[in-house]
Amino acid sequence: MHPTISFNLDRAPGPLPQTVQNQRFSGSATSVRILGKEMLDLFTQHVQQWVPEGWWRGHDPRKRAIQVWAFHPETGLESAPVSVYNKSYHFGGKHEGDSSAWFTIHTDPLDCTFADPTSAATAPLKIRLYRKLMLQSGADQIVETLWVRTDDQSHQPVKFRVHYFAHMDMGIVPEIHRDPKNRWFSIGWPHGYAQTPQPGYGFITNCELFDFKTGRDVPDGDLEPVENQVSHKRFLWEIGTCEEITAVHLFMHGEGGKVDEFAIKTKTLWESLFKDNATDLGAFDA
């Protein structure tokens, strides 16, 4: 029952006009379907079955997940994050087997300035962000590995942080649970809500998770303008600092029969993937 994913390498998905507002989709999943249901916009799909006419016709054209909005290389200098939401990726390679499938992508060389540790001088260098996404047979999660290398003969690893962004409908007041030790979180449709199936999303990492924002707390900055009716769909979070980051994206659907069911699934998966460090996990932090 693994998800079917449409992944976008370019700035604008599919046939959308090349407007500034549409050039924000690089490196994102613009559709995630489980059993034919769109997990990023399930409410719209559900309502259309019963009331085909209205503002909910079609789908939310801004929906997306698994997007690296920016990354922040460790340069030894005060510097701003490097935005990649509007920079096209290049396809690296792929593998399709009986038990798993994966593909790799990377950015163009990006300008960066590093401090020379042996002097007070600075040195310009070009770097690339690399991403590998893997889906195992029968699994609900996408396992992503990210790394940054200098774009020269040495290909030196660079420590970095990642800023993730998602625009997905998990309810007007989604249930959010976050591991108190900052290793995972879950977002789910509110318990007891009439709609079934109910979408959920879990995120797990081997690095520290911090600076989680949702709704109107997501700063506009480079993000597209947000209206009140869609602010609850916006999520922004940051992880790092590591030389290699593992990020697990878990897409779920439930029937609303259990309180915290998405958090339980996410925590259980964290334990199974990182069991060597899965001691004293603590309680949920709603």
Secondary structure, 3 states (H helix, E strand, C coil): CCCEEEEECCCCCCCCCCCCCCCCCCCEEEEEEECCEECCCHHHHHHHCCCCCCCCCCCCCCCEEEEEEEEEECCCCCCCCEECCCCCCEEEEEEECCCEEEEEEECCCEEEEEECCCCCCEEEEEEEEEEEEEEECCCCEEEEEEEEEECCCCCCECCEEEEEEEECCCCCCCEEEECCCCCEEEEECCCCCCCCCEEEEEEEECCCEEEEEEHHHCCCCCCCCCCHHHHHHEEEEEEEEECEEEEEEEEEEECCCCCCHHHHHHHHHHHHHCHHHCCCCCCCEC
